[in-house]
Amino acid sequence: MKLGRDGVVGLIGLAVSLLLLPQAFGLPSLPIVPIGPGFYPTLVLVFMAITSAILLLQDIVAQRRAGPAAVDVGDPAPKRAYDLVAAAFALSAAYVAVLPLAGFRLATVAFVAAFQLLLERPATPRQWAVLVAIAVGTSVVTYIIFERYLLVLLPRGAWTGW
C-alpha cells in the first residue's frame, strides 16, 4: 500500500518522537523539584507520537477507502500561499520585538488577534467577538499556567510595567 503525504508525515513524526522519547526518559530527576527536566520533553514527545499515529492511521484508512483508481494525475496543483507564510513570519518577528516593550499579556493578545486577522478576516460581529475572546483567553490562560501555576516569570513590558 502506498502512503499519501499525510501518511508519510505521520510516519516521520512517529519515528522521530519514538526515537527521542528514550532520551527524555533518561534525563536525571532532581529530588528538590517535583517535576524534573524530562517532564516537558516527555509530554511533548508523547503528544507528538499520539497525533502522528492518528495522522498515519487516518491516511491508511483514506487510502484503503479510495482504492487504486483514486489517483488522478490531472488534479491541479494546490495554490501556494507564500505571501501568507512570509506575513506570518513577519508577524512573529514583530511579536518577539514588541514582547519586551509591551509585556507578555498585551503583546500576546495583539499577536493572537493579528494572526487570526491574517488568516481570515471576521465578517460578522459574532466572529469579531470570538476573535477577541480567543486572543484575550489565550493570553490569560497562558499567563495563569506559566506565571501562577508553574512560577515561570513572563516578560514585563518596559512601556507598561506588567
C-alpha positions in Angstrom: 0.0 0.0 0.0 1.3 3.4 -0.9 1.0 6.1 1.7 -0.2 9.6 0.9 1.5 12.8 2.0 -0.2 12.8 5.4 0.8 9.2 6.0 4.4 9.9 5.2 4.4 13.0 7.6 2.7 10.9 10.3 5.3 8.1 9.9 8.2 10.5 10.1 6.7 12.3 13.2 6.0 8.9 14.9 9.6 7.7 14.2 11.2 11.0 15.4 9.1 11.0 18.6 9.8 7.3 19.4 13.5 7.8 18.8 13.7 10.8 21.1 11.4 9.5 23.8 14.0 7.3 25.5 16.3 10.3 25.7 13.7 12.2 27.5 13.0 9.4 29.9 16.8 9.2 30.6 17.1 12.8 31.9 18.0 12.8 35.6 15.3 13.7 38.1 16.0 16.2 40.8 15.0 15.4 44.4 14.1 19.0 45.2 11.8 19.7 42.3 8.7 17.6 41.9 8.7 18.0 38.1 12.1 17.1 36.6 13.7 18.4 33.4 12.4 15.4 31.5 8.7 16.1 32.1 8.0 18.6 29.4 10.0 16.9 26.6 8.3 13.6 27.5 4.9 15.3 27.4 5.6 16.9 24.0 7.0 13.7 22.5 4.1 11.5 23.8 1.7 14.0 22.3 3.6 14.1 19.1 3.7 10.3 18.9 -0.1 10.0 19.5 -1.0 12.7 17.0 1.4 11.3 14.4 0.0 7.8 14.8 -3.5 9.2 14.4 -2.5 11.0 11.2 -0.8 7.9 9.9 -4.0 5.8 10.6 -6.3 8.4 9.0 -4.2 8.3 5.9 -4.1 4.5 5.8 -7.9 4.4 6.2 -8.3 7.1 3.5 -6.1 5.2 1.1 -8.0 2.0 1.6 -11.3 3.7 1.0 -10.1 5.4 -2.1 -8.6 2.4 -3.7 -6.0 2.3 -6.5 -8.2 4.2 -9.0 -8.3 7.3 -6.8 -5.1 8.7 -8.1 -5.9 11.4 -10.6 -2.9 12.8 -12.4 -4.9 15.7 -13.9 -5.6 17.3 -10.5 -4.3 20.9 -10.4 -1.5 21.7 -8.0 -2.7 23.3 -4.8 -2.5 27.1 -4.6 0.7 28.2 -2.8 0.4 31.0 -0.2 4.0 32.2 0.1 2.8 35.7 0.9 0.8 34.3 3.8 3.8 32.4 5.1 6.0 35.5 4.8 3.4 37.6 6.6 3.2 35.0 9.4 7.0 35.1 9.9 7.0 38.9 9.9 4.2 39.0 12.4 6.0 36.5 14.6 9.2 38.7 14.4 7.1 41.7 15.4 5.7 39.8 18.4 9.3 39.0 19.5 10.3 42.6 19.1 7.3 44.1 20.9 7.3 41.5 23.8 9.9 43.2 26.0 8.3 46.6 25.4 4.6 45.9 25.8 4.9 42.8 28.1 3.7 39.3 27.7 0.0 39.9 28.3 -0.6 42.8 25.9 1.8 41.6 23.2 0.2 38.1 23.2 -3.3 39.5 22.9 -2.2 41.7 20.0 -0.3 38.8 18.4 -3.1 36.3 18.6 -5.6 38.8 17.3 -3.4 39.9 14.4 -2.6 36.3 13.5 -6.3 35.5 13.3 -6.9 38.5 11.2 -4.0 37.5 8.9 -5.6 34.1 8.4 -9.2 35.2 7.9 -10.9 38.5 8.5 -14.1 38.2 10.6 -17.3 39.1 8.7 -19.8 39.4 11.5 -19.9 41.0 14.9 -20.1 37.5 16.4 -16.9 36.5 14.6 -15.2 39.6 15.9 -16.3 38.7 19.4 -14.9 35.2 19.0 -11.6 36.7 17.7 -11.3 39.0 20.8 -12.3 36.2 23.2 -9.7 33.8 21.7 -7.0 36.5 21.9 -7.7 37.5 25.4 -8.4 33.9 26.6 -5.1 32.7 25.1 -3.1 35.4 27.0 -5.0 34.9 30.3 -4.8 31.1 30.3 -1.1 31.1 29.3 -0.4 33.7 31.9 -2.2 31.7 34.7 -0.5 28.4 33.7 3.0 29.8 33.5 3.1 32.7 35.9 0.8 31.4 38.7 1.0 27.6 38.4 4.5 26.9 37.1 6.0 30.0 38.7 7.8 31.0 35.4 8.3 34.7 35.2 7.0 36.1 31.9 8.3 39.3 30.3 7.2 42.5 31.8 6.8 45.5 29.5 9.1 48.4 29.6 6.2 50.6 28.5 3.6 49.1 30.8 5.4 47.6 33.7 3.2 44.5 33.7 
